[in-house]
Amino acid sequence: MSEHQNLLAEQRRALILEEVRRHGGVRVNELTRKLSVSDMTIRRDLDALARQGALEKVHGGAVPVADASTHEPGFEAKSALELGAKESIARAAAGLVAPGSAVALSGGTTTFALAQRLLEVPDLTVVTNSVRVADVFHAAQRGAGQRPGAATVVLTGGVRTPSDALVGPVADQAIRSLHFDVLFLGVHGISVQAGLSTPNLAEAETNRRLVRSARRVVVVADHTKWGTVGLSSFATLEEVDTWVTDSGLRSEVRAEVSEELNQLVIAGEAGEIGEPDTGADI
């Protein structure tokens, strides 16, 4: 399959997942009409998404996977969700980073998108427990050589999670002695009651260490994360300085969040995307 065909398949599968999430299920015949592809193509897409754990196939279609608080989707499954929102969030969040900063990025698909934007910010020191994030910077350095202003990357050790984050005592020990200007956190769920949460107990502890070591904590998470609660909470909303999210966040949620956070950035709604003035103090 060509690169172009791969891209089309990824886009189509992202649309399928969005339909499943929005309507609570989809039928094959509805998807063939909506996406103008064959029945066989849709069934292959559903097979691929089911293998990734992104949905559950049923007779004639698909439904969401039962979302227990301990269920942690793999990196590939999460990568196919909310692609446009993650790209907008990444552009806006990158605008908050000054050259020469010490920046920490946790694991996650949104921080992975942000890492690609940070390649253009000079003289960064990047600390991450994400194998995927580290690979973004390492691949750029291999491709262009050690260019002036290239980031210095510190990858913590640890035990690898389904999201390709390194967690556990080794990671915690590495983070404990470090101090960051800003931490960008990807999250499994965010709510007023549970704060920031994850289904992985070891990841929760590693994230707590990251939060303690940061002068400023920025959550990068799309609107679908609101109201989701994982097994373990690792920070309250009071510990978060900024939430960068997308325009899908409902107005009533924005009002609720305004009572808890210092700043909410809605990517693309105010000023130019990626500029520091994309959010308003609240």
Phi and psi in degrees as GROMACS dihedral restraints (atoms count N, CA, C in turn):
[ dihedral_restraints ]
;  ai    aj    ak    al  type     phi  dphi    fc
    3     4     5     6     1   -74.0    20    10
    4     5     6     7     1   165.6    20    10
    6     7     8     9     1   -59.7    20    10
    7     8     9    10     1   -40.2    20    10
    9    10    11    12     1   -63.1    20    10
   10    11    12    13     1   -43.3    20    10
   12    13    14    15     1   -65.5    20    10
   13    14    15    16     1   -38.0    20    10
   15    16    17    18     1   -60.0    20    10
   16    17    18    19     1   -44.0    20    10
   18    19    20    21     1   -61.5    20    10
   19    20    21    22     1   -44.6    20    10
   21    22    23    24     1   -61.6    20    10
   22    23    24    25     1   -41.2    20    10
   24    25    26    27     1   -63.1    20    10
   25    26    27    28     1   -43.0    20    10
   27    28    29    30     1   -62.5    20    10
   28    29    30    31     1   -43.0    20    10
   30    31    32    33     1   -64.7    20    10
   31    32    33    34     1   -42.3    20    10
   33    34    35    36     1   -63.9    20    10
   34    35    36    37     1   -42.4    20    10
   36    37    38    39     1   -68.7    20    10
   37    38    39    40     1   -33.7    20    10
   39    40    41    42     1   -63.4    20    10
   40    41    42    43     1   -39.6    20    10
   42    43    44    45     1   -66.2    20    10
   43    44    45    46     1   -38.9    20    10
   45    46    47    48     1   -62.0    20    10
   46    47    48    49     1   -45.8    20    10
   48    49    50    51     1   -62.7    20    10
   49    50    51    52     1   -37.2    20    10
   51    52    53    54     1   -64.3    20    10
   52    53    54    55     1   -40.4    20    10
   54    55    56    57     1   -64.1    20    10
   55    56    57    58     1   -42.1    20    10
   57    58    59    60     1   -61.8    20    10
   58    59    60    61     1   -45.9    20    10
   60    61    62    63     1   -65.0    20    10
   61    62    63    64     1   -42.0    20    10
   63    64    65    66     1   -71.7    20    10
   64    65    66    67     1   -40.5    20    10
   66    67    68    69     1  -105.6    20    10
   67    68    69    70     1    -4.4    20    10
   69    70    71    72     1    77.7    20    10
   70    71    72    73     1    10.7    20    10
   72    73    74    75     1   156.4    20    10
   73    74    75    76     1   159.6    20    10
   75    76    77    78     1  -141.8    20    10
   76    77    78    79     1   156.1    20    10
   78    79    80    81     1  -109.3    20    10
   79    80    81    82     1   147.9    20    10
   81    82    83    84     1   -58.1    20    10
   82    83    84    85     1   -44.8    20    10
   84    85    86    87     1   -65.5    20    10
   85    86    87    88     1   -30.6    20    10
   87    88    89    90     1   -67.9    20    10
   88    89    90    91     1   -40.9    20    10
   90    91    92    93     1   -68.9    20    10
   91    92    93    94     1   -36.1    20    10
   93    94    95    96     1   -63.4    20    10
   94    95    96    97     1   -38.3    20    10
   96    97    98    99     1   -70.2    20    10
   97    98    99   100     1   -45.2    20    10
   99   100   101   102     1   -66.3    20    10
  100   101   102   103     1   -39.5    20    10
  102   103   104   105     1  -100.6    20    10
  103   104   105   106     1    -4.1    20    10
  105   106   107   108     1    56.3    20    10
  106   107   108   109     1    46.5    20    10
  108   109   110   111     1  -131.3    20    10
  109   110   111   112     1   172.7    20    10
  111   112   113   114     1   -77.1    20    10
  112   113   114   115     1   161.2    20    10
  114   115   116   117     1   -56.9    20    10
  115   116   117   118     1   -41.2    20    10
  117   118   119   120     1   -64.7    20    10
  118   119   120   121     1   -39.3    20    10
  120   121   122   123     1   -63.0    20    10
  121   122   123   124     1   -44.6    20    10
  123   124   125   126     1   -62.5    20    10
  124   125   126   127     1   -41.9    20    10
  126   127   128   129     1   -65.4    20    10
  127   128   129   130     1   -36.7    20    10
  129   130   131   132     1   -64.7    20    10
  130   131   132   133     1   -41.0    20    10
  132   133   134   135     1   -61.7    20    10
  133   134   135   136     1   -44.3    20    10
  135   136   137   138     1   -64.9    20    10
  136   137   138   139     1   -38.2    20    10
  138   139   140   141     1   -60.6    20    10
  139   140   141   142     1   -45.9    20    10
  141   142   143   144     1   -63.9    20    10
  142   143   144   145     1   -43.0    20    10
  144   145   146   147     1   -68.7    20    10
  145   146   147   148     1   -35.5    20    10
  147   148   149   150     1   -66.7    20    10
  148   149   150   151     1   -38.5    20    10
  150   151   152   153     1   -63.3    20    10
  151   152   153   154     1   -33.5    20    10
  153   154   155   156     1   -77.3    20    10
  154   155   156   157     1   -10.1    20    10
  156   157   158   159     1    81.6    20    10
  157   158   159   160     1    15.1    20    10
  159   160   161   162     1   -83.7    20    10
  160   161   162   163     1   -23.4    20    10
  162   163   164   165     1  -155.0    20    10
  163   164   165   166     1   173.6    20    10
  165   166   167   168     1  -119.6    20    10
  166   167   168   169     1   125.7    20    10
  168   169   170   171     1   -75.1    20    10
  169   170   171   172     1   138.5    20    10
  171   172   173   174     1  -131.6    20    10
  172   173   174   175     1   172.7    20    10
  174   175   176   177     1   -60.4    20    10
  175   176   177   178     1   118.0    20    10
  177   178   179   180     1    85.7    20    10
  178   179   180   181     1     1.8    20    10
  180   181   182   183     1   176.4    20    10
  181   182   183   184     1  -142.6    20    10
  183   184   185   186     1  -155.4    20    10
  184   185   186   187     1   155.6    20    10
  186   187   188   189     1  -134.6    20    10
  187   188   189   190     1   165.1    20    10
  189   190   191   192     1   -64.2    20    10
  190   191   192   193     1   152.1    20    10
  192   193   194   195     1   -70.6    20    10
  193   194   195   196     1   138.5    20    10
  195   196   197   198     1   -57.5    20    10
  196   197   198   199     1   121.1    20    10
  198   199   200   201     1   -98.8    20    10
  199   200   201   202     1    76.9    20    10
  201   202   203   204     1   -68.9    20    10
  202   203   204   205     1   157.2    20    10
  204   205   206   207     1   -66.8    20    10
  205   206   207   208     1   -17.0    20    10
  207   208   209   210     1   -98.8    20    10
  208   209   210   211     1    -1.3    20    10
  210   211   212   213     1   -79.7    20    10
  211   212   213   214     1   127.5    20    10
  213   214   215   216     1  -122.8    20    10
  214   215   216   217     1   106.7    20    10
  216   217   218   219     1   -64.7    20    10
  217   218   219   220     1   154.8    20    10
  219   220   221   222     1   -73.7    20    10
  220   221   222   223     1   166.9    20    10
  222   223   224   225     1   -59.3    20    10
  223   224   225   226     1   -44.4    20    10
  225   226   227   228     1   -64.2    20    10
  226   227   228   229     1   -40.4    20    10
  228   229   230   231     1   -62.8    20    10
  229   230   231   232     1   -42.8    20    10
  231   232   233   234     1   -72.7    20    10
  232   233   234   235     1   -28.0    20    10
  234   235   236   237     1   -61.9    20    10
  235   236   237   238     1   -29.2    20    10
  237   238   239   240     1   -80.4    20    10
  238   239   240   241     1    -6.5    20    10
  240   241   242   243     1   -95.8    20    10
  241   242   243   244     1   137.7    20    10
  243   244   245   246     1    50.8    20    10
  244   245   246   247     1    48.6    20    10
  246   247   248   249     1   -60.2    20    10
  247   248   249   250     1   -47.0    20    10
  249   250   251   252     1   -63.6    20    10
  250   251   252   253     1   -40.4    20    10
  252   253   254   255     1   -63.9    20    10
  253   254   255   256     1   -43.0    20    10
  255   256   257   258     1   -63.6    20    10
  256   257   258   259     1   -38.0    20    10
  258   259   260   261     1   -67.3    20    10
  259   260   261   262     1   -41.4    20    10
  261   262   263   264     1   -63.9    20    10
  262   263   264   265     1   -43.3    20    10
  264   265   266   267     1   -61.7    20    10
  265   266   267   268     1   -42.6    20    10
  267   268   269   270     1   -62.3    20    10
  268   269   270   271     1   -42.4    20    10
  270   271   272   273     1   -63.1    20    10
  271   272   273   274     1   -44.0    20    10
  273   274   275   276     1   -66.8    20    10
  274   275   276   277     1   -42.9    20    10
  276   277   278   279     1   -65.6    20    10
  277   278   279   280     1   -36.9    20    10
  279   280   281   282     1   -61.7    20    10
  280   281   282   283     1   -29.4    20    10
  282   283   284   285     1   -69.1    20    10
  283   284   285   286     1   -10.5    20    10
  285   286   287   288     1   -92.0    20    10
  286   287   288   289     1    -0.8    20    10
  288   289   290   291     1  -104.4    20    10
  289   290   291   292     1   124.8    20    10
  291   292   293   294     1   -90.5    20    10
  292   293   294   295     1   145.4    20    10
  294   295   296   297     1   -54.9    20    10
  295   296   297   298     1   142.5    20    10
  297   298   299   300     1    82.7    20    10
  298   299   300   301     1     5.0    20    10
  300   301   302   303     1   -76.8    20    10
  301   302   303   304     1   158.7    20    10
  303   304   305   306     1   -98.1    20    10
  304   305   306   307     1   114.0    20    10
  306   307   308   309     1  -119.9    20    10
  307   308   309   310     1   136.6    20    10
  309   310   311   312     1  -112.8    20    10
  310   311   312   313     1   138.9    20    10
  312   313   314   315     1  -126.9    20    10
  313   314   315   316     1   125.9    20    10
  315   316   317   318     1   -80.7    20    10
  316   317   318   319     1   179.0    20    10
  318   319   320   321     1   -70.4    20    10
  319   320   321   322     1   160.4    20    10
  321   322   323   324     1   137.5    20    10
  322   323   324   325     1   159.7    20    10
  324   325   326   327     1   -77.6    20    10
  325   326   327   328     1   -26.4    20    10
  327   328   329   330     1   -77.0    20    10
  328   329   330   331     1   -38.3    20    10
  330   331   332   333     1   -67.0    20    10
  331   332   333   334     1   -30.6    20    10
  333   334   335   336     1   -62.6    20    10
  334   335   336   337     1   -43.5    20    10
  336   337   338   339     1   -64.8    20    10
  337   338   339   340     1   -39.2    20    10
  339   340   341   342     1   -64.0    20    10
  340   341   342   343     1   -40.2    20    10
  342   343   344   345     1   -55.7    20    10
  343   344   345   346     1   -39.0    20    10
  345   346   347   348     1   -66.2    20    10
  346   347   348   349     1   -30.7    20    10
  348   349   350   351     1   -75.7    20    10
  349   350   351   352     1   -30.9    20    10
  351   352   353   354     1   -75.6    20    10
  352   353   354   355     1    -9.8    20    10
  354   355   356   357     1   -58.8    20    10
  355   356   357   358     1   -25.4    20    10
  357   358   359   360     1   -89.1    20    10
  358   359   360   361     1    -5.3    20    10
  360   361   362   363     1   -93.8    20    10
  361   362   363   364     1   119.9    20    10
  363   364   365   366     1   -76.7    20    10
  364   365   366   367     1   152.9    20    10
  366   367   368   369     1    61.2    20    10
  367   368   369   370     1    34.3    20    10
  369   370   371   372     1   -83.3    20    10
  370   371   372   373     1   149.0    20    10
  372   373   374   375     1  -107.4    20    10
  373   374   375   376     1   118.7    20    10
  375   376   377   378     1  -112.2    20    10
  376   377   378   379     1   120.9    20    10
  378   379   380   381     1  -107.8    20    10
  379   380   381   382     1   129.5    20    10
  381   382   383   384     1  -147.1    20    10
  382   383   384   385     1   149.5    20    10
  384   385   386   387     1  -106.7    20    10
  385   386   387   388     1    17.9    20    10
  387   388   389   390     1  -106.3    20    10
  388   389   390   391     1   119.1    20    10
  390   391   392   393     1   -60.7    20    10
  391   392   393   394     1   -40.3    20    10
  393   394   395   396     1   -65.2    20    10
  394   395   396   397     1   -42.9    20    10
  396   397   398   399     1   -63.7    20    10
  397   398   399   400     1   -46.0    20    10
  399   400   401   402     1   -59.1    20    10
  400   401   402   403     1   -39.2    20    10
  402   403   404   405     1   -62.8    20    10
  403   404   405   406     1   -33.0    20    10
  405   406   407   408     1   -58.8    20    10
  406   407   408   409     1   -48.0    20    10
  408   409   410   411     1   -72.1    20    10
  409   410   411   412     1   -39.7    20    10
  411   412   413   414     1   -65.7    20    10
  412   413   414   415     1   -39.5    20    10
  414   415   416   417     1   -64.9    20    10
  415   416   417   418     1   -39.4    20    10
  417   418   419   420     1   -64.8    20    10
  418   419   420   421     1   -38.8    20    10
  420   421   422   423     1   -69.9    20    10
  421   422   423   424     1   -37.0    20    10
  423   424   425   426     1   -66.3    20    10
  424   425   426   427     1   -36.4    20    10
  426   427   428   429     1   -73.7    20    10
  427   428   429   430     1   -33.7    20    10
  429   430   431   432     1  -115.4    20    10
  430   431   432   433     1     2.5    20    10
  432   433   434   435     1    75.8    20    10
  433   434   435   436     1  -176.8    20    10
  435   436   437   438     1   -80.8    20    10
  436   437   438   439     1    79.8    20    10
  438   439   440   441     1   -72.0    20    10
  439   440   441   442     1   154.0    20    10
  441   442   443   444     1   -59.3    20    10
  442   443   444   445     1   136.1    20    10
  444   445   446   447     1    83.4    20    10
  445   446   447   448     1     1.8    20    10
  447   448   449   450     1   -63.5    20    10
  448   449   450   451     1   146.7    20    10
  450   451   452   453     1   -67.5    20    10
  451   452   453   454     1   145.9    20    10
  453   454   455   456     1   -91.9    20    10
  454   455   456   457     1   124.4    20    10
  456   457   458   459     1  -112.8    20    10
  457   458   459   460     1   129.2    20    10
  459   460   461   462     1  -115.1    20    10
  460   461   462   463     1   115.7    20    10
  462   463   464   465     1  -103.0    20    10
  463   464   465   466     1   121.3    20    10
  465   466   467   468     1   -70.2    20    10
  466   467   468   469     1   158.5    20    10
  468   469   470   471     1   -82.6    20    10
  469   470   471   472     1  -169.1    20    10
  471   472   473   474     1   133.4    20    10
  472   473   474   475     1  -175.6    20    10
  474   475   476   477     1   -96.0    20    10
  475   476   477   478     1   133.7    20    10
  477   478   479   480     1   -80.8    20    10
  478   479   480   481     1   133.5    20    10
  480   481   482   483     1   -95.8    20    10
  481   482   483   484     1   172.3    20    10
  483   484   485   486     1   -58.8    20    10
  484   485   486   487     1   -23.4    20    10
  486   487   488   489     1   -89.2    20    10
  487   488   489   490     1     9.7    20    10
  489   490   491   492     1    63.7    20    10
  490   491   492   493     1    31.5    20    10
  492   493   494   495     1   -99.7    20    10
  493   494   495   496     1   148.9    20    10
  495   496   497   498     1   -99.8    20    10
  496   497   498   499     1   122.9    20    10
  498   499   500   501     1  -135.0    20    10
  499   500   501   502     1   175.8    20    10
  501   502   503   504     1   102.7    20    10
  502   503   504   505     1  -176.0    20    10
  504   505   506   507     1   -57.4    20    10
  505   506   507   508     1   -36.9    20    10
  507   508   509   510     1   -64.8    20    10
  508   509   510   511     1   -46.7    20    10
  510   511   512   513     1   -63.0    20    10
  511   512   513   514     1   -43.3    20    10
  513   514   515   516     1   -60.6    20    10
  514   515   516   517     1   -42.2    20    10
  516   517   518   519     1   -65.0    20    10
  517   518   519   520     1   -40.3    20    10
  519   520   521   522     1   -64.5    20    10
  520   521   522   523     1   -38.7    20    10
  522   523   524   525     1   -76.2    20    10
  523   524   525   526     1   -31.1    20    10
  525   526   527   528     1   -55.4    20    10
  526   527   528   529     1   -36.7    20    10
  528   529   530   531     1   -92.4    20    10
  529   530   531   532     1     4.1    20    10
  531   532   533   534     1  -103.5    20    10
  532   533   534   535     1   160.4    20    10
  534   535   536   537     1  -139.0    20    10
  535   536   537   538     1   128.7    20    10
  537   538   539   540     1  -114.2    20    10
  538   539   540   541     1   147.1    20    10
  540   541   542   543     1   -68.7    20    10
  541   542   543   544     1   -40.4    20    10
  543   544   545   546     1  -149.3    20    10
  544   545   546   547     1   140.1    20    10
  546   547   548   549     1  -113.5    20    10
  547   548   549   550     1   129.5    20    10
  549   550   551   552     1  -105.2    20    10
  550   551   552   553     1   120.1    20    10
  552   553   554   555     1  -111.3    20    10
  553   554   555   556     1   125.3    20    10
  555   556   557   558     1   -88.8    20    10
  556   557   558   559     1   146.3    20    10
  558   559   560   561     1  -133.0    20    10
  559   560   561   562     1   153.0    20    10
  561   562   563   564     1   -77.5    20    10
  562   563   564   565     1   -38.8    20    10
  564   565   566   567     1  -152.9    20    10
  565   566   567   568     1   155.6    20    10
  567   568   569   570     1  -144.9    20    10
  568   569   570   571     1   132.2    20    10
  570   571   572   573     1  -157.1    20    10
  571   572   573   574     1   164.4    20    10
  573   574   575   576     1   -65.5    20    10
  574   575   576   577     1   -44.7    20    10
  576   577   578   579     1   -72.6    20    10
  577   578   579   580     1   -47.3    20    10
  579   580   581   582     1   -94.3    20    10
  580   581   582   583     1   -10.5    20    10
  582   583   584   585     1    66.8    20    10
  583   584   585   586     1  -133.4    20    10
  585   586   587   588     1   -96.4    20    10
  586   587   588   589     1   134.5    20    10
  588   589   590   591     1  -143.4    20    10
  589   590   591   592     1   162.1    20    10
  591   592   593   594     1  -145.2    20    10
  592   593   594   595     1   152.8    20    10
  594   595   596   597     1   -78.3    20    10
  595   596   597   598     1    -8.0    20    10
  597   598   599   600     1  -106.0    20    10
  598   599   600   601     1   116.6    20    10
  600   601   602   603     1   -62.5    20    10
  601   602   603   604     1   -42.5    20    10
  603   604   605   606     1   -66.9    20    10
  604   605   606   607     1   -38.0    20    10
  606   607   608   609     1   -65.4    20    10
  607   608   609   610     1   -35.3    20    10
  609   610   611   612     1   -59.1    20    10
  610   611   612   613     1   -44.5    20    10
  612   613   614   615     1   -66.5    20    10
  613   614   615   616     1   -40.9    20    10
  615   616   617   618     1   -64.2    20    10
  616   617   618   619     1   -39.6    20    10
  618   619   620   621     1   -65.6    20    10
  619   620   621   622     1   -35.5    20    10
  621   622   623   624     1   -60.2    20    10
  622   623   624   625     1   -41.3    20    10
  624   625   626   627     1   -62.7    20    10
  625   626   627   628     1   -42.2    20    10
  627   628   629   630     1   -61.1    20    10
  628   629   630   631     1   -44.1    20    10
  630   631   632   633     1   -62.1    20    10
  631   632   633   634     1   -42.3    20    10
  633   634   635   636     1   -65.4    20    10
  634   635   636   637     1   -27.0    20    10
  636   637   638   639     1   -90.4    20    10
  637   638   639   640     1    -0.4    20    10
  639   640   641   642     1  -105.6    20    10
  640   641   642   643     1   137.3    20    10
  642   643   644   645     1   -73.7    20    10
  643   644   645   646     1   -32.3    20    10
  645   646   647   648     1  -137.2    20    10
  646   647   648   649     1   133.0    20    10
  648   649   650   651     1  -112.4    20    10
  649   650   651   652     1   121.7    20    10
  651   652   653   654     1  -120.2    20    10
  652   653   654   655     1   119.9    20    10
  654   655   656   657     1   -88.4    20    10
  655   656   657   658     1   130.4    20    10
  657   658   659   660     1  -115.1    20    10
  658   659   660   661     1   106.5    20    10
  660   661   662   663     1  -155.5    20    10
  661   662   663   664     1   135.2    20    10
  663   664   665   666     1   -75.4    20    10
  664   665   666   667     1   171.1    20    10
  666   667   668   669     1   -64.1    20    10
  667   668   669   670     1   -22.9    20    10
  669   670   671   672     1   -70.2    20    10
  670   671   672   673     1   -14.8    20    10
  672   673   674   675     1   -77.8    20    10
  673   674   675   676     1   -16.4    20    10
  675   676   677   678     1   -68.3    20    10
  676   677   678   679     1   131.4    20    10
  678   679   680   681     1    88.1    20    10
  679   680   681   682     1    -9.0    20    10
  681   682   683   684     1   -82.9    20    10
  682   683   684   685     1   136.7    20    10
  684   685   686   687     1  -128.0    20    10
  685   686   687   688     1   118.7    20    10
  687   688   689   690     1   -86.3    20    10
  688   689   690   691     1   178.9    20    10
  690   691   692   693     1   -60.9    20    10
  691   692   693   694     1   -39.6    20    10
  693   694   695   696     1  -127.4    20    10
  694   695   696   697     1   126.9    20    10
  696   697   698   699     1   -84.2    20    10
  697   698   699   700     1   144.2    20    10
  699   700   701   702     1  -128.6    20    10
  700   701   702   703     1    -5.7    20    10
  702   703   704   705     1  -161.0    20    10
  703   704   705   706     1   148.5    20    10
  705   706   707   708     1   -88.7    20    10
  706   707   708   709     1   164.8    20    10
  708   709   710   711     1   -65.7    20    10
  709   710   711   712     1   -24.9    20    10
  711   712   713   714     1   -65.6    20    10
  712   713   714   715     1   -23.5    20    10
  714   715   716   717     1   -84.5    20    10
  715   716   717   718     1    -5.8    20    10
  717   718   719   720     1   -96.5    20    10
  718   719   720   721     1   129.2    20    10
  720   721   722   723     1   -84.6    20    10
  721   722   723   724     1   -41.7    20    10
  723   724   725   726     1  -142.8    20    10
  724   725   726   727     1   139.9    20    10
  726   727   728   729     1  -116.0    20    10
  727   728   729   730     1   119.3    20    10
  729   730   731   732     1  -100.2    20    10
  730   731   732   733     1   118.1    20    10
  732   733   734   735     1  -137.8    20    10
  733   734   735   736     1  -169.9    20    10
  735   736   737   738     1  -112.5    20    10
  736   737   738   739     1   174.7    20    10
  738   739   740   741     1   -70.8    20    10
  739   740   741   742     1    -6.6    20    10
  741   742   743   744     1   -73.6    20    10
  742   743   744   745     1    -8.8    20    10
  744   745   746   747     1   -69.0    20    10
  745   746   747   748     1   122.7    20    10
  747   748   749   750     1   -65.3    20    10
  748   749   750   751     1   152.4    20    10
  750   751   752   753     1   -61.7    20    10
  751   752   753   754     1   -37.5    20    10
  753   754   755   756     1   -69.2    20    10
  754   755   756   757     1   -30.5    20    10
  756   757   758   759     1   -70.4    20    10
  757   758   759   760     1   -40.5    20    10
  759   760   761   762     1   -58.4    20    10
  760   761   762   763     1   -40.6    20    10
  762   763   764   765     1   -65.8    20    10
  763   764   765   766     1   -39.6    20    10
  765   766   767   768     1   -66.0    20    10
  766   767   768   769     1   -43.0    20    10
  768   769   770   771     1   -65.3    20    10
  769   770   771   772     1   -32.5    20    10
  771   772   773   774     1   -61.2    20    10
  772   773   774   775     1   -20.6    20    10
  774   775   776   777     1   -84.8    20    10
  775   776   777   778     1    -9.3    20    10
  777   778   779   780     1  -115.0    20    10
  778   779   780   781     1   -32.1    20    10
  780   781   782   783     1  -108.7    20    10
  781   782   783   784     1   156.9    20    10
  783   784   785   786     1   -75.6    20    10
  784   785   786   787     1   -36.0    20    10
  786   787   788   789     1  -148.4    20    10
  787   788   789   790     1   136.1    20    10
  789   790   791   792     1  -120.5    20    10
  790   791   792   793     1   124.3    20    10
  792   793   794   795     1  -109.4    20    10
  793   794   795   796     1   117.0    20    10
  795   796   797   798     1  -100.1    20    10
  796   797   798   799     1   106.2    20    10
  798   799   800   801     1   -58.7    20    10
  799   800   801   802     1   125.1    20    10
  801   802   803   804     1    87.9    20    10
  802   803   804   805     1    -3.7    20    10
  804   805   806   807     1   -95.2    20    10
  805   806   807   808     1   -22.3    20    10
  807   808   809   810     1  -137.4    20    10
  808   809   810   811     1   125.5    20    10
  810   811   812   813     1    70.8    20    10
  811   812   813   814     1  -166.6    20    10
  813   814   815   816     1   -85.8    20    10
  814   815   816   817     1   140.6    20    10
  816   817   818   819     1   -58.2    20    10
  817   818   819   820     1   131.4    20    10
  819   820   821   822     1    94.3    20    10
  820   821   822   823     1   -10.8    20    10
  822   823   824   825     1   -85.9    20    10
  823   824   825   826     1   150.0    20    10
  825   826   827   828     1   -59.4    20    10
  826   827   828   829     1   -22.0    20    10
  828   829   830   831     1   -89.2    20    10
  829   830   831   832     1    19.8    20    10
  831   832   833   834     1   -72.5    20    10
  832   833   834   835     1   -15.1    20    10
  834   835   836   837     1  -118.0    20    10
  835   836   837   838     1   170.2    20    10
  837   838   839   840     1  -125.6    20    10
  838   839   840   841     1   142.5    20    10
  840   841   842   843     1   -66.4    20    10
  841   842   843   844     1   136.8    20    10
